[in-house]
Amino acid sequence: MRVPLTPHQMKQLAPYFDLVRAAAVRGNPGMLVAQISWNREGSYWLTPAFLDHELAKTITERARDPIGDEQK
């Protein structure tokens, strides 16, 4: 599944995108991830983080998208 970002969201995430690109240039490609949170009032938000290559690789190998797989 893909959830398109708005221009405002892309601007807010720009420092993280820069971090991913810089890490790749240094030969340590990583992964930009985000935790999705919400509250009782109905607000949702993402908390972004950068994972180094080895941790990202482990998570990618173990993780699967059961909802996305069912929609294929």
Residue pairs with C-beta under 8 A, 6 or more apart in sequence:
1 65
1 67
1 68
1 71
5 13
13 32
13 48
16 32
16 48
16 50
17 32
19 30
19 32
19 50
20 29
20 30
20 31
20 32
20 50
23 29
23 30
23 50
23 52
23 53
24 30
28 52
28 53
29 53
29 56
30 50
30 51
30 52
30 53
30 55
30 56
31 50
31 51
31 56
31 59
31 60
32 48
32 49
32 50
32 51
33 48
33 49
33 50
33 51
33 56
33 59
34 46
34 47
34 48
34 49
35 46
35 47
35 49
36 44
36 45
36 46
37 44
37 45
37 46
37 47
38 44
38 45
51 59
